[in-house]
Each structure stands twice: as C-alpha cells, then as structure tokens.
Amino acid sequence: MVKSAIGTHLGATLKVVAAGCAALQDDWWVFGGAAMALAGVQGLCPPDVDLIVSERDAASLIITWRAQLETGAPSPLFRSKVFARTTIAPLPIEIMAGFEVCESGAWSAVRPATRQIAAFNAGVIFIPTPAEQAEI
C-alpha cells in the first residue's frame, strides 16, 4: 500500500469512485494523474479521475452514474472502445474500457499488470504500481 497525496476535490471524487466501484465484477484501476497523486506524487491537481475497467463494468458504471458516452474521434495517441464521462463528483470521472495507446504507429491494449491498493481513508482504490505507471 502506498501513501497518497490528494487534495479536497480529488479526495471527494475518489470517495464516489470507491463506492461506485466496490461491486464491480472485474479488476479496475484509477489511472493517470489521479493514480500518480494516489501513489504519492506531490503537487498534482488532476482535472479528472480516469478509470480503466472491463466493458461489462463500464456498462454498469455508465448506468449507475448516468455517464454520457463520448463518440468523438480518438486522439492520435490514445483511444478507447468505451469512453464515458460523468460529472457526479467535484471532478469529472472518465470511464474507459478497451483502452489503447499508439506507439510507433501501432495500437496496443493498456491493461495494467499490477494492481495495488492506494492508502485512502474513504474506501478501496486500486492503481497500477508507480513503476508500471511510469512505464505506461
């Protein structure tokens, strides 16, 4: 377990994430800036919380959180089979399933191999290890 460094808005949003993800059926992770803050990186103010989940769990969260599916074109570096956003917390929560990254012109799936609990007082939050976050 790692010691996190989170601000008020991120903390309140992570409480929503912990509660909403508690009953998910498959592995899930907080990813990106929020995961780096949870890993202890100081001074971060993530604009949102990114979640990597399975397609089955994405469908469940989209209904539970009344998230809006995003259908715009993917960025040249990232794309997701399912991408939805909800604003039920102080920070937007982005739900991603089938998340991929483009490297040297080839797309590859991003599914963390590691899963650790971040120290957070309002529920269980899973993140990739800091080493894997840096690698991704």
PEURZI-V881405 format. One record per residue. N is the residue number from 0. RES is the residue in three letters. SS is DSSP state (H for helix, E for strand, C for the rest). Layout:
n:N res:RES ss:SS
n:N res:RES ss:SS
This chain:
n:0 res:MET ss:C
n:1 res:VAL ss:E
n:2 res:LYS ss:E
n:3 res:SER ss:C
n:4 res:ALA ss:C
n:5 res:ILE ss:C
n:6 res:GLY ss:C
n:7 res:THR ss:H
n:8 res:HIS ss:H
n:9 res:LEU ss:H
n:10 res:GLY ss:H
n:11 res:ALA ss:H
n:12 res:THR ss:H
n:13 res:LEU ss:H
n:14 res:LYS ss:H
n:15 res:VAL ss:H
n:16 res:VAL ss:H
n:17 res:ALA ss:H
n:18 res:ALA ss:H
n:19 res:GLY ss:H
n:20 res:CYS ss:H
n:21 res:ALA ss:C
n:22 res:ALA ss:C
n:23 res:LEU ss:C
n:24 res:GLN ss:C
n:25 res:ASP ss:C
n:26 res:ASP ss:C
n:27 res:TRP ss:C
n:28 res:TRP ss:E
n:29 res:VAL ss:E
n:30 res:PHE ss:E
n:31 res:GLY ss:H
n:32 res:GLY ss:H
n:33 res:ALA ss:H
n:34 res:ALA ss:H
n:35 res:MET ss:H
n:36 res:ALA ss:H
n:37 res:LEU ss:H
n:38 res:ALA ss:C
n:39 res:GLY ss:C
n:40 res:VAL ss:C
n:41 res:GLN ss:C
n:42 res:GLY ss:C
n:43 res:LEU ss:C
n:44 res:CYS ss:C
n:45 res:PRO ss:C
n:46 res:PRO ss:C
n:47 res:ASP ss:E
n:48 res:VAL ss:E
n:49 res:ASP ss:E
n:50 res:LEU ss:E
n:51 res:ILE ss:E
n:52 res:VAL ss:C
n:53 res:SER ss:C
n:54 res:GLU ss:H
n:55 res:ARG ss:H
n:56 res:ASP ss:H
n:57 res:ALA ss:H
n:58 res:ALA ss:H
n:59 res:SER ss:H
n:60 res:LEU ss:H
n:61 res:ILE ss:H
n:62 res:ILE ss:H
n:63 res:THR ss:H
n:64 res:TRP ss:C
n:65 res:ARG ss:C
n:66 res:ALA ss:C
n:67 res:GLN ss:E
n:68 res:LEU ss:E
n:69 res:GLU ss:C
n:70 res:THR ss:C
n:71 res:GLY ss:C
n:72 res:ALA ss:C
n:73 res:PRO ss:C
n:74 res:SER ss:C
n:75 res:PRO ss:C
n:76 res:LEU ss:C
n:77 res:PHE ss:E
n:78 res:ARG ss:E
n:79 res:SER ss:E
n:80 res:LYS ss:E
n:81 res:VAL ss:E
n:82 res:PHE ss:E
n:83 res:ALA ss:E
n:84 res:ARG ss:E
n:85 res:THR ss:E
n:86 res:THR ss:C
n:87 res:ILE ss:C
n:88 res:ALA ss:C
n:89 res:PRO ss:C
n:90 res:LEU ss:C
n:91 res:PRO ss:E
n:92 res:ILE ss:E
n:93 res:GLU ss:E
n:94 res:ILE ss:E
n:95 res:MET ss:E
n:96 res:ALA ss:E
n:97 res:GLY ss:E
n:98 res:PHE ss:E
n:99 res:GLU ss:E
n:100 res:VAL ss:E
n:101 res:CYS ss:E
n:102 res:GLU ss:E
n:103 res:SER ss:C
n:104 res:GLY ss:C
n:105 res:ALA ss:E
n:106 res:TRP ss:E
n:107 res:SER ss:E
n:108 res:ALA ss:E
n:109 res:VAL ss:C
n:110 res:ARG ss:C
n:111 res:PRO ss:C
n:112 res:ALA ss:C
n:113 res:THR ss:C
n:114 res:ARG ss:C
n:115 res:GLN ss:E
n:116 res:ILE ss:E
n:117 res:ALA ss:E
n:118 res:ALA ss:E
n:119 res:PHE ss:C
n:120 res:ASN ss:C
n:121 res:ALA ss:C
n:122 res:GLY ss:C
n:123 res:VAL ss:C
n:124 res:ILE ss:E
n:125 res:PHE ss:E
n:126 res:ILE ss:E
n:127 res:PRO ss:C
n:128 res:THR ss:C
n:129 res:PRO ss:H
n:130 res:ALA ss:H
n:131 res:GLU ss:H
n:132 res:GLN ss:H
n:133 res:ALA ss:H
n:134 res:GLU ss:H
n:135 res:ILE ss:C
